[in-house]
Amino acid sequence: MARLVLFNKPYDVLSQFTDRATAGGPRRTLSDFIDVPGVYPAGRLDRDSEGLLLLTDDGALQARISSPRDKWPKTYRVQVEGIPDAAALAALGKGVTLKDGPTRPAKVRAIPEPEGLWARNPPIRVRPTVPDSWIELVLTEGRNRQVRRMTAAVGHPTLRLIRASIGPYDLTGLAPGEWRMIELSDTRDAGPRSEPVRKSQRGPKRRPTGRHS
């Protein structure tokens, strides 16, 4: 029986359980929020990005989720500087050329500010003379800082980045810093066997005590 943890990663949290940096003081890691032994991230989410991160104790499932060969769609809600026009959106959808080559075609659309959006700490920078807007990007690859590089390439730097879903899993019911675990009876289709069996709310303290619900 494989375990899969769905975690809503807050801003300024590393997608790893330990921080190897020695300068600048301790940084928040997954160990500040998740106390499930034996699970490891399937892919990563940058420190300055927010949203869904999957962790599992099944090595094959971990590889499938993070491998671009399996093409698990990943949905991002992106606050950008300016208001992308039709040409910019079309360029993102077709694929833009980055330093490491062209990106795969993506699904893209302009969206209103997401409902139920939580405040970010610290908030994004605000330029009174420059508007901002939201887009949704669905990618099937995961290069280093890809979304940020893509929006910058079409003239709209990313201000805030939230990953809303990975494959069939999303952030429903998870506030920042919360996680839930599901058990998978058959990882070939990664279908959950049952409803979430545990949920924990976390604060900023190091290795806090869990809370059952």
Residue frames as a rotation matrix with the C-alpha (Angstrom) as fourth column:
MET 1
0.579 0.816 0.000 0.00
0.816 -0.579 0.000 0.00
0.000 0.000 -1.000 0.00
ALA 2
-0.475 -0.764 0.438 1.56
0.764 -0.605 -0.226 3.28
0.437 0.227 0.870 -1.11
ARG 3
0.228 0.485 -0.844 1.05
0.787 -0.603 -0.134 6.56
-0.574 -0.634 -0.519 0.70
LEU 4
-0.294 -0.247 0.923 0.65
0.771 -0.632 0.076 9.89
0.565 0.734 0.376 -1.08
VAL 5
-0.120 0.168 -0.978 0.81
0.777 -0.598 -0.198 13.20
-0.618 -0.784 -0.059 0.80
LEU 6
0.169 0.250 0.953 -0.75
0.762 -0.647 0.035 16.33
0.625 0.720 -0.300 -0.70
PHE 7
-0.088 -0.341 -0.936 0.83
0.877 -0.471 0.089 19.45
-0.472 -0.814 0.340 0.78
ASN 8
0.791 0.305 0.530 0.01
0.503 -0.818 -0.280 23.12
0.348 0.488 -0.801 0.20
LYS 9
-0.079 -0.951 -0.298 3.51
0.996 -0.064 -0.061 24.56
0.039 -0.302 0.953 0.37
PRO 10
0.788 0.336 -0.517 3.65
0.410 -0.911 0.033 28.12
-0.460 -0.238 -0.856 1.65
TYR 11
0.768 -0.544 0.338 5.88
-0.059 -0.586 -0.808 30.81
0.638 0.600 -0.482 0.22
ASP 12
0.157 -0.843 0.515 9.50
-0.841 -0.387 -0.377 30.77
0.517 -0.374 -0.770 1.47
VAL 13
0.476 -0.040 0.878 9.55
-0.557 0.759 0.337 27.05
-0.680 -0.650 0.339 2.31
LEU 14
-0.485 -0.734 -0.475 12.13
-0.862 0.308 0.404 24.68
-0.150 0.605 -0.782 0.79
SER 15
0.591 0.697 -0.405 10.83
-0.771 0.636 -0.029 21.56
0.237 0.329 0.914 -0.98
GLN 16
-0.073 -0.645 -0.761 13.09
-0.002 0.763 -0.646 19.33
0.997 -0.046 -0.057 1.11
PHE 17
0.760 0.451 -0.469 13.29
0.382 0.274 0.883 18.08
0.526 -0.850 0.036 4.69
THR 18
0.354 -0.706 -0.614 16.72
0.775 -0.145 0.615 19.48
-0.523 -0.694 0.495 5.56
ASP 19
0.991 -0.112 0.079 18.47
-0.058 -0.866 -0.496 22.77
0.124 0.487 -0.865 4.85
ARG 20
0.493 -0.869 -0.050 22.14
0.870 0.493 0.001 22.36
0.024 -0.044 0.999 4.01
ALA 21
0.317 -0.365 0.875 22.84
0.202 -0.875 -0.439 26.09
0.927 0.316 -0.204 3.90
THR 22
-0.013 -0.427 -0.904 25.05
0.984 0.156 -0.088 27.35
0.179 -0.891 0.418 6.72
ALA 23
-0.939 -0.332 -0.084 24.79
0.340 -0.933 -0.115 31.09
-0.041 -0.136 0.990 6.13
GLY 24
-0.687 0.665 0.293 21.82
-0.348 -0.654 0.672 33.36
0.639 0.359 0.681 6.68
GLY 25
-0.564 0.483 0.670 20.19
-0.735 0.075 -0.674 31.38
-0.376 -0.873 0.312 9.44
PRO 26
-0.753 0.304 0.583 17.76
0.302 0.948 -0.105 28.43
-0.584 0.097 -0.806 9.27
ARG 27
-0.688 0.590 -0.423 15.19
-0.709 -0.425 0.563 28.33
0.152 0.687 0.711 6.50
ARG 28
0.039 0.796 0.605 11.82
-0.721 0.442 -0.534 26.63
-0.692 -0.415 0.591 6.73
THR 29
-0.834 -0.308 -0.457 11.65
-0.534 0.659 0.530 23.14
0.138 0.686 -0.715 5.24
LEU 30
-0.080 0.828 -0.554 9.10
-0.370 0.492 0.788 20.35
0.926 0.268 0.267 4.88
SER 31
-0.456 -0.151 -0.877 10.05
0.609 0.666 -0.432 19.08
0.649 -0.731 -0.212 8.34
ASP 32
-0.986 0.152 0.068 8.42
-0.159 -0.740 -0.653 22.17
-0.049 -0.655 0.754 9.83
PHE 33
-0.290 0.943 -0.161 5.06
-0.957 -0.289 0.028 20.95
-0.020 0.162 0.987 8.54
ILE 34
0.514 0.480 -0.710 5.04
-0.630 0.774 0.067 17.23
0.582 0.413 0.701 7.69
ASP 35
-0.184 -0.562 0.806 5.77
-0.948 0.319 0.006 14.49
-0.261 -0.763 -0.592 10.22
VAL 36
0.883 0.463 0.076 5.08
-0.408 0.838 -0.362 11.44
-0.231 0.289 0.929 8.03
PRO 37
-0.001 -0.962 0.274 8.15
-0.477 0.241 0.845 9.17
-0.879 -0.130 -0.459 8.02
GLY 38
-0.380 -0.346 0.858 9.48
0.357 0.800 0.481 7.70
-0.853 0.489 -0.180 4.80
VAL 39
0.648 0.596 0.475 7.85
0.681 -0.175 -0.711 10.03
-0.341 0.784 -0.519 2.27
TYR 40
-0.460 -0.847 -0.264 9.84
0.492 -0.491 0.719 12.10
-0.739 0.201 0.643 -0.22
PRO 41
0.067 0.518 -0.852 8.90
-0.432 -0.755 -0.493 14.87
-0.899 0.402 0.173 -2.68
ALA 42
0.055 0.033 0.998 7.89
0.830 0.554 -0.064 13.83
-0.555 0.832 0.003 -6.18
GLY 43
0.184 -0.091 0.979 9.39
0.696 -0.691 -0.195 16.77
0.694 0.717 -0.064 -8.04
ARG 44
-0.557 -0.432 -0.709 9.94
0.804 -0.496 -0.329 20.14
-0.210 -0.753 0.624 -6.50
LEU 45
0.613 0.646 0.455 8.47
0.683 -0.723 0.107 23.60
0.398 0.245 -0.884 -6.10
ASP 46
-0.247 -0.839 0.485 10.72
0.422 -0.544 -0.725 26.62
0.872 0.026 0.488 -5.82
ARG 47
-0.628 -0.095 -0.773 11.15
0.776 -0.154 -0.611 28.32
-0.061 -0.983 0.171 -2.47
ASP 48
-0.861 0.260 -0.437 9.43
-0.184 -0.961 -0.208 31.47
-0.474 -0.099 0.875 -3.78
SER 49
-0.561 0.735 -0.381 6.50
-0.439 0.126 0.890 29.52
0.702 0.666 0.252 -5.26
GLU 50
-0.536 0.500 0.681 3.40
-0.731 0.129 -0.670 28.24
-0.423 -0.857 0.296 -3.49
GLY 51
0.227 0.856 -0.465 0.88
-0.969 0.248 -0.017 25.47
0.101 0.454 0.885 -3.82
LEU 52
0.901 0.384 0.201 0.65
-0.412 0.904 0.119 21.73
-0.136 -0.190 0.972 -4.37
LEU 53
-0.281 -0.934 -0.220 3.59
-0.920 0.328 -0.216 19.48
0.274 0.142 -0.951 -3.66
LEU 54
0.801 0.528 -0.283 3.19
-0.460 0.844 0.275 15.69
0.384 -0.090 0.919 -3.72
LEU 55
-0.336 -0.865 0.373 5.21
-0.940 0.283 -0.191 13.36
0.059 -0.415 -0.908 -1.52
THR 56
0.737 0.582 -0.343 5.17
-0.574 0.807 0.136 9.56
0.357 0.097 0.929 -1.52
ASP 57
0.146 -0.673 0.725 6.90
-0.701 0.446 0.556 6.52
-0.698 -0.590 -0.407 -0.07
ASP 58
0.619 0.130 0.775 6.65
0.364 0.827 -0.430 4.66
-0.696 0.548 0.464 -3.40
GLY 59
-0.297 -0.889 -0.347 9.76
0.035 -0.373 0.927 5.09
-0.954 0.264 0.142 -5.54
ALA 60
-0.659 0.087 0.747 8.12
0.734 0.291 0.613 4.09
-0.165 0.953 -0.256 -8.81
LEU 61
0.456 0.883 0.115 5.23
0.890 -0.456 -0.030 6.51
0.027 0.116 -0.993 -8.27
GLN 62
0.421 -0.403 -0.813 7.66
0.208 -0.829 0.519 9.25
-0.883 -0.388 -0.265 -7.27
ALA 63
-0.667 -0.737 0.113 9.52
0.231 -0.060 0.971 8.76
-0.709 0.674 0.210 -10.55
ARG 64
-0.354 0.607 0.711 6.33
0.933 0.175 0.316 8.74
0.067 0.775 -0.628 -12.61
ILE 65
0.651 0.652 -0.388 5.01
0.696 -0.717 -0.037 11.96
-0.302 -0.246 -0.921 -11.11
SER 66
0.397 -0.573 -0.717 8.28
-0.075 -0.799 0.597 13.85
-0.915 -0.183 -0.360 -11.56
SER 67
-0.529 -0.664 0.528 9.33
0.449 0.309 0.838 12.42
-0.720 0.681 0.135 -14.94
PRO 68
-0.339 0.397 -0.853 8.46
-0.666 -0.742 -0.081 14.50
-0.665 0.541 0.516 -18.03
ARG 69
-0.954 -0.038 -0.299 8.01
-0.251 0.647 0.720 11.25
0.166 0.762 -0.626 -19.97
ASP 70
-0.653 0.744 -0.139 4.76
0.746 0.601 -0.288 10.54
-0.131 -0.292 -0.947 -18.14
LYS 71
-0.788 0.262 0.557 3.47
0.148 -0.798 0.584 14.05
0.597 0.543 0.590 -18.87
TRP 72
-0.156 0.721 -0.675 1.39
0.983 0.049 -0.175 14.56
-0.093 -0.691 -0.717 -15.73
PRO 73
0.063 0.200 0.978 -0.31
0.458 -0.876 0.150 17.92
0.887 0.438 -0.147 -16.35
LYS 74
-0.398 -0.229 -0.888 0.56
0.898 -0.296 -0.326 20.57
-0.188 -0.927 0.324 -13.79
THR 75
0.350 0.655 0.670 -1.73
0.702 -0.657 0.275 23.59
0.620 0.374 -0.690 -13.46
TYR 76
-0.591 -0.610 -0.528 -0.34
0.801 -0.521 -0.294 26.92
-0.095 -0.597 0.797 -12.31
ARG 77
0.720 0.683 0.119 -2.15
0.682 -0.729 0.056 30.12
0.125 0.041 -0.991 -11.36
VAL 78
-0.284 -0.958 0.036 0.22
0.959 -0.283 0.030 32.96
-0.018 0.043 0.999 -12.17
GLN 79
0.785 0.395 -0.477 0.01
0.412 -0.908 -0.074 36.63
-0.463 -0.138 -0.876 -11.24
VAL 80
-0.062 -0.807 0.587 1.99
0.998 -0.038 0.054 38.58
-0.021 0.589 0.808 -13.81
GLU 81
-0.384 -0.166 -0.908 3.06
0.231 -0.970 0.080 42.14
-0.894 -0.179 0.411 -14.36
GLY 82
-0.777 0.160 -0.608 0.92
-0.589 -0.523 0.616 43.82
-0.219 0.837 0.501 -16.97
ILE 83
0.233 0.907 0.351 -2.01
-0.413 0.419 -0.809 42.40
-0.881 0.044 0.472 -18.92
PRO 84
-0.718 -0.569 0.401 -0.98
0.078 0.507 0.859 39.82
-0.691 0.648 -0.320 -21.56
ASP 85
-0.069 0.680 -0.730 -2.66
-0.896 -0.364 -0.255 40.36
-0.439 0.636 0.634 -24.91
ALA 86
0.843 0.512 0.166 -3.81
-0.384 0.788 -0.481 37.64
-0.377 0.342 0.861 -27.28
ALA 87
0.586 -0.691 -0.422 -0.39
-0.414 0.192 -0.890 37.45
0.696 0.696 -0.174 -28.94
ALA 88
-0.357 -0.742 0.567 1.40
-0.881 0.066 -0.469 36.89
0.310 -0.667 -0.677 -25.62
LEU 89
0.140 0.495 0.858 -1.07
-0.714 0.651 -0.259 34.19
-0.686 -0.576 0.444 -24.59
ALA 90
0.946 0.204 -0.252 -0.76
-0.324 0.589 -0.741 32.50
-0.003 0.782 0.623 -27.97
ALA 91
0.173 -0.966 -0.192 3.04
-0.649 0.034 -0.760 32.52
0.741 0.256 -0.621 -27.67
LEU 92
-0.395 -0.268 0.879 2.86
-0.891 0.345 -0.295 30.84
-0.224 -0.899 -0.375 -24.26
GLY 93
0.499 0.700 0.511 0.46
-0.520 0.714 -0.469 28.25
-0.693 -0.032 0.720 -25.62
LYS 94
0.873 -0.205 -0.443 2.56
-0.358 0.347 -0.867 27.49
0.332 0.915 0.229 -28.68
GLY 95
0.653 -0.726 -0.216 5.78
0.729 0.525 0.440 27.30
-0.206 -0.445 0.872 -26.70
VAL 96
0.914 -0.406 -0.013 8.53
-0.403 -0.901 -0.161 29.84
0.053 0.152 -0.987 -26.21
THR 97
0.509 -0.815 -0.276 12.25
0.400 0.508 -0.763 29.39
0.762 0.278 0.585 -26.77
LEU 98
0.954 -0.255 0.157 14.30
-0.248 -0.380 0.891 29.55
-0.167 -0.889 -0.426 -23.58
LYS 99
0.174 -0.976 -0.130 18.05
-0.982 -0.182 0.055 29.20
-0.077 0.118 -0.990 -23.13
ASP 100
-0.607 -0.376 0.700 17.63
-0.413 0.902 0.127 25.45
-0.679 -0.212 -0.703 -22.71
GLY 101
-0.967 0.173 0.188 15.44
0.251 0.504 0.827 25.11
0.048 0.846 -0.530 -25.80
PRO 102
-0.529 0.834 0.158 11.79
-0.538 -0.473 0.698 25.51
0.657 0.284 0.699 -26.80
THR 103
-0.702 0.389 0.596 9.08
-0.496 0.334 -0.802 24.61
-0.511 -0.859 -0.042 -24.33
ARG 104
-0.801 0.517 0.303 6.32
0.596 0.741 0.310 22.14
-0.064 0.428 -0.901 -25.07
PRO 105
-0.467 0.749 0.470 2.94
-0.075 -0.564 0.822 23.51
0.881 0.349 0.320 -26.12
ALA 106
-0.935 0.161 -0.317 0.86
0.333 0.085 -0.939 24.49
-0.124 -0.983 -0.133 -23.10
LYS 107
0.074 0.975 0.208 -2.73
0.844 -0.172 0.507 25.34
0.531 0.138 -0.836 -22.28
VAL 108
-0.844 -0.379 -0.380 -3.07
0.521 -0.750 -0.408 28.98
-0.131 -0.542 0.830 -21.29
ARG 109
0.069 0.861 0.503 -5.88
0.710 -0.397 0.581 31.39
0.700 0.317 -0.639 -20.55
ALA 110
-0.726 -0.163 0.668 -6.49
-0.247 -0.845 -0.475 34.66
0.642 -0.510 0.573 -18.77
ILE 111
-0.088 0.693 -0.715 -8.38
0.768 0.504 0.395 34.23
0.634 -0.515 -0.577 -15.49
PRO 112
0.551 0.262 0.793 -9.73
-0.301 -0.824 0.481 36.49
0.779 -0.503 -0.375 -12.75
GLU 113
-0.447 -0.668 0.595 -8.01
-0.808 0.016 -0.589 36.50
0.383 -0.744 -0.547 -9.37
PRO 114
-0.552 0.226 -0.803 -8.55
0.148 0.974 0.173 32.98
0.821 -0.023 -0.571 -7.96
GLU 115
0.455 0.789 0.412 -11.37
-0.427 -0.212 0.879 32.60
0.781 -0.576 0.241 -5.46
GLY 116
0.991 0.003 -0.135 -10.32
0.117 0.478 0.871 31.95
0.067 -0.879 0.473 -1.88
LEU 117
0.297 -0.945 0.135 -6.83
0.327 -0.032 -0.945 33.28
0.897 0.325 0.299 -2.52
TRP 118
0.679 -0.139 -0.721 -4.84
0.727 -0.015 0.687 33.53
-0.107 -0.990 0.091 0.70
ALA 119
0.914 -0.405 -0.002 -2.58
-0.405 -0.914 -0.023 36.46
0.008 0.022 -1.000 1.57
ARG 120
0.539 -0.815 -0.212 1.11
0.577 0.541 -0.612 36.00
0.613 0.208 0.762 0.87
ASN 121
0.951 -0.309 0.017 3.72
-0.211 -0.606 0.767 36.99
-0.226 -0.733 -0.642 3.44
PRO 122
-0.560 0.073 -0.825 5.52
0.078 -0.987 -0.141 39.06
-0.825 -0.143 0.547 2.31
PRO 123
0.581 0.813 0.045 3.10
0.182 -0.076 -0.980 40.46
-0.793 0.578 -0.192 -0.28
ILE 124
0.219 -0.468 0.856 4.14
0.975 0.135 -0.175 40.92
-0.034 0.874 0.486 -3.89
ARG 125
-0.722 -0.476 -0.502 5.80
0.419 -0.878 0.230 44.15
-0.550 -0.044 0.834 -4.93
VAL 126
0.398 0.901 0.175 3.33
0.801 -0.248 -0.546 46.72
-0.448 0.357 -0.820 -6.17
ARG 127
-0.833 -0.551 0.044 4.06
0.489 -0.698 0.524 49.26
-0.258 0.458 0.851 -8.89
PRO 128
-0.190 0.864 -0.465 1.25
0.201 -0.430 -0.880 51.84
-0.961 -0.261 -0.092 -8.89
THR 129
-0.076 0.125 -0.989 1.80
-0.790 -0.614 -0.017 52.69
-0.609 0.780 0.145 -12.55
VAL 130
-0.705 -0.221 -0.674 1.84
-0.621 0.652 0.436 49.07
0.343 0.726 -0.596 -13.78
PRO 131
0.358 0.894 0.270 -1.27
-0.932 0.324 0.164 46.86
0.059 -0.311 0.949 -13.61
ASP 132
-0.823 -0.524 0.222 -1.14
-0.529 0.848 0.041 43.16
-0.209 -0.084 -0.974 -12.88
SER 133
0.250 0.898 -0.362 -3.31
-0.953 0.293 0.069 40.24
0.168 0.328 0.930 -13.90
TRP 134
-0.121 -0.198 0.973 -3.71
-0.528 0.843 0.106 36.47
-0.841 -0.500 -0.207 -13.59
ILE 135
0.055 0.143 -0.988 -3.25
-0.918 0.396 0.006 33.67
0.393 0.907 0.153 -16.10
GLU 136
0.533 0.086 0.842 -3.54
-0.468 0.859 0.209 29.91
-0.705 -0.505 0.498 -15.86
LEU 137
-0.043 -0.637 -0.770 -0.86
-0.966 0.223 -0.130 27.70
0.255 0.738 -0.625 -17.40
VAL 138
0.770 0.208 0.603 -1.06
-0.365 0.919 0.149 23.92
-0.523 -0.334 0.784 -17.76
LEU 139
0.073 -0.866 -0.495 2.33
-0.990 -0.003 -0.140 22.34
0.120 0.500 -0.857 -18.46
THR 140
0.985 0.161 -0.059 3.49
-0.156 0.984 0.086 18.77
0.072 -0.075 0.995 -19.04
GLU 141
0.215 -0.959 -0.186 7.14
0.581 0.278 -0.765 19.41
0.785 0.056 0.616 -18.26
GLY 142
0.961 0.158 -0.225 8.98
0.272 -0.436 0.858 20.89
0.037 -0.886 -0.462 -15.31
ARG 143
0.125 -0.958 0.258 12.20
0.636 -0.122 -0.762 22.71
0.762 0.260 0.594 -16.08
ASN 144
-0.396 -0.385 -0.834 13.95
0.902 -0.331 -0.276 24.87
-0.170 -0.862 0.478 -13.54
ARG 145
-0.421 0.304 -0.855 11.86
0.177 -0.897 -0.406 28.00
-0.890 -0.322 0.324 -12.92
GLN 146
-0.725 0.074 0.685 10.09
0.681 0.228 0.696 27.34
-0.105 0.971 -0.216 -16.19
VAL 147
0.332 0.935 0.123 6.89
0.943 -0.333 -0.017 29.31
0.025 0.122 -0.992 -15.61
ARG 148
0.503 -0.195 -0.842 8.80
0.261 -0.895 0.363 32.41
-0.824 -0.402 -0.399 -14.52
ARG 149
-0.601 -0.794 -0.089 11.09
0.108 -0.192 0.976 32.19
-0.792 0.576 0.201 -17.52
MET 150
-0.476 0.496 0.727 8.17
0.880 0.270 0.391 31.68
-0.002 0.825 -0.565 -19.89
THR 151
0.612 0.774 -0.162 6.18
0.775 -0.628 -0.077 34.70
-0.161 -0.079 -0.984 -18.72
ALA 152
0.212 -0.621 -0.755 9.31
0.055 -0.763 0.643 36.86
-0.976 -0.178 -0.127 -18.72
ALA 153
-0.685 -0.531 0.499 10.01
0.465 0.208 0.861 35.76
-0.561 0.821 0.104 -22.31
VAL 154
-0.185 0.687 0.703 6.68
0.905 -0.160 0.395 37.26
0.384 0.709 -0.592 -23.45
GLY 155
-0.573 -0.215 0.791 7.20
0.146 -0.976 -0.159 40.48
0.806 0.024 0.591 -21.49
HIS 156
0.396 0.769 0.502 5.16
-0.507 -0.273 0.818 39.74
0.766 -0.578 0.282 -18.36
PRO 157
-0.658 -0.750 -0.069 7.34
-0.337 0.374 -0.864 38.86
0.674 -0.545 -0.499 -15.34
THR 158
0.108 0.662 -0.741 5.80
0.478 0.619 0.623 36.59
0.872 -0.422 -0.250 -12.74
LEU 159
-0.208 -0.076 0.975 4.83
-0.667 -0.718 -0.199 38.27
0.716 -0.691 0.099 -9.47
ARG 160
-0.223 0.210 0.952 3.25
-0.838 0.459 -0.297 35.29
-0.499 -0.863 0.074 -7.74
LEU 161
-0.367 0.001 -0.930 3.14
-0.683 0.679 0.270 31.61
0.632 0.734 -0.249 -8.66
ILE 162
-0.187 0.422 0.887 0.75
-0.804 0.453 -0.385 29.00
-0.564 -0.785 0.255 -7.23
ARG 163
-0.856 -0.033 -0.516 0.62
-0.351 0.770 0.533 25.38
0.380 0.637 -0.670 -8.39
ALA 164
-0.181 0.922 0.342 -3.02
-0.982 -0.153 -0.107 24.40
-0.047 -0.355 0.934 -8.20
SER 165
0.758 0.486 0.434 -2.95
-0.465 0.870 -0.162 20.76
-0.456 -0.079 0.886 -9.34
ILE 166
-0.530 -0.815 -0.236 -0.78
-0.813 0.409 0.414 17.84
-0.241 0.411 -0.879 -10.44
GLY 167
-0.910 0.270 -0.314 -2.59
0.070 0.848 0.525 15.24
0.408 0.455 -0.791 -12.51
PRO 168
-0.045 0.988 -0.146 -5.83
0.402 0.152 0.903 14.31
0.915 -0.018 -0.404 -10.67
TYR 169
0.054 -0.010 -0.998 -4.74
0.998 0.012 0.054 15.91
0.011 -1.000 0.010 -7.37
ASP 170
-0.012 0.000 1.000 -5.40
0.313 -0.950 0.004 19.50
0.950 0.313 0.011 -6.34
LEU 171
-0.862 -0.462 0.209 -5.47
0.031 -0.459 -0.888 21.90
0.506 -0.759 0.409 -3.40
THR 172
0.057 0.983 0.174 -9.12
-0.223 -0.158 0.962 21.42
0.973 -0.094 0.210 -2.49
GLY 173
0.860 0.448 -0.246 -9.55
0.148 0.243 0.959 21.78
0.489 -0.860 0.143 1.26
LEU 174
0.248 -0.861 -0.444 -5.90
0.968 0.237 0.082 22.63
0.035 -0.450 0.892 1.95
ALA 175
0.998 -0.060 -0.007 -4.87
-0.058 -0.989 0.136 25.99
-0.015 -0.136 -0.991 3.38
PRO 176
0.350 -0.937 -0.022 -1.19
-0.419 -0.136 -0.898 26.97
0.838 0.323 -0.440 3.19
GLY 177
-0.495 -0.658 0.567 0.86
-0.824 0.150 -0.546 24.71
0.274 -0.738 -0.617 5.46
GLU 178
0.219 0.649 0.729 -1.81
-0.742 0.596 -0.308 21.98
-0.634 -0.473 0.612 5.56
TRP 179
-0.694 -0.386 -0.608 -1.44
-0.688 0.603 0.404 18.46
0.210 0.699 -0.684 4.21
ARG 180
0.427 0.730 0.534 -3.50
-0.783 0.594 -0.187 15.32
-0.453 -0.338 0.825 3.88
MET 181
-0.714 -0.698 0.061 -2.54
-0.614 0.666 0.424 11.74
-0.337 0.265 -0.904 3.15
ILE 182
0.528 0.824 -0.206 -4.28
-0.835 0.459 -0.304 9.16
-0.156 0.332 0.930 0.98
GLU 183
-0.261 -0.538 0.801 -3.55
-0.305 0.833 0.460 5.48
-0.916 -0.125 -0.382 0.53
LEU 184
0.063 0.186 -0.980 -3.21
-0.997 -0.035 -0.071 4.04
-0.047 0.982 0.184 -2.96
SER 185
0.435 0.167 0.885 -4.17
-0.298 0.954 -0.034 0.42
-0.850 -0.249 0.464 -3.61
ASP 186
0.435 -0.299 0.849 -2.87
0.821 0.519 -0.238 0.48
-0.370 0.801 0.471 -7.19
THR 187
0.078 -0.490 -0.868 -0.21
0.064 -0.867 0.495 2.99
-0.995 -0.094 -0.036 -8.13
ARG 188
-0.573 -0.293 0.766 -0.45
0.736 0.227 0.638 2.15
-0.361 0.929 0.085 -11.83
ASP 189
-0.036 0.588 0.808 -3.27
0.705 -0.558 0.438 4.67
0.708 0.585 -0.394 -12.14
ALA 190
-0.905 -0.423 0.044 -2.46
0.248 -0.610 -0.753 6.49
0.345 -0.670 0.657 -8.87
GLY 191
-0.053 0.964 0.262 -6.12
-0.139 -0.267 0.954 6.24
0.989 0.015 0.148 -7.93
PRO 192
-0.644 -0.189 0.741 -6.85
-0.724 -0.163 -0.671 6.80
0.247 -0.968 -0.032 -4.24
ARG 193
-0.728 0.359 -0.584 -8.32
0.356 0.926 0.124 3.84
0.586 -0.117 -0.802 -2.41
SER 194
0.070 0.726 -0.684 -10.07
0.994 0.002 0.105 5.95
0.078 -0.688 -0.721 0.18
GLU 195
0.813 0.258 0.521 -10.80
0.210 -0.966 0.150 9.42
0.542 -0.012 -0.840 1.40
PRO 196
-0.122 -0.885 0.449 -8.00
-0.323 -0.392 -0.862 11.40
0.938 -0.250 -0.238 3.06
VAL 197
0.407 0.256 -0.877 -7.22
0.566 0.683 0.462 9.75
0.717 -0.684 0.133 6.39
ARG 198
0.147 -0.389 -0.910 -5.27
0.919 -0.286 0.271 12.49
-0.366 -0.876 0.315 8.11
LYS 199
0.450 -0.010 0.893 -4.94
0.473 -0.846 -0.247 16.23
0.758 0.533 -0.376 8.03
SER 200
0.128 -0.490 -0.863 -2.59
0.964 -0.145 0.225 18.47
-0.235 -0.860 0.453 9.91
GLN 201
0.860 0.093 0.501 -2.34
0.222 -0.953 -0.204 22.21
0.459 0.287 -0.841 10.33
ARG 202
0.149 -0.912 -0.381 1.10
0.986 0.166 -0.010 23.67
0.072 -0.375 0.924 10.93
GLY 203
0.961 0.004 -0.275 2.58
0.057 -0.981 0.184 26.93
-0.269 -0.193 -0.944 12.13
PRO 204
0.688 -0.724 -0.055 6.04
-0.420 -0.334 -0.844 28.34
0.592 0.604 -0.534 11.52
LYS 205
0.459 -0.548 0.699 7.67
-0.803 0.081 0.591 26.53
-0.381 -0.832 -0.403 14.47
ARG 206
-0.401 -0.706 -0.584 10.33
-0.837 0.542 -0.080 23.88
0.373 0.457 -0.808 13.94
ARG 207
-0.733 0.030 -0.680 9.00
0.019 1.000 0.024 20.30
0.680 0.005 -0.733 14.02
PRO 208
-0.447 0.626 0.639 5.65
-0.887 -0.404 -0.225 21.03
0.117 -0.667 0.736 15.69
THR 209
-0.798 0.266 0.541 3.44
-0.036 0.875 -0.483 18.33
-0.602 -0.405 -0.689 17.17
GLY 210
-0.882 0.472 -0.001 0.81
0.060 0.115 0.992 16.99
0.468 0.874 -0.130 14.76
ARG 211
-0.591 0.785 0.186 -2.91
-0.553 -0.226 -0.802 17.34
-0.588 -0.577 0.567 15.18
HIS 212
-0.896 0.306 0.323 -5.41
0.426 0.800 0.422 14.72
-0.129 0.516 -0.847 14.09
SER 213
-0.544 0.806 -0.234 -8.79
-0.748 -0.592 -0.298 15.42
-0.379 0.013 0.925 12.62
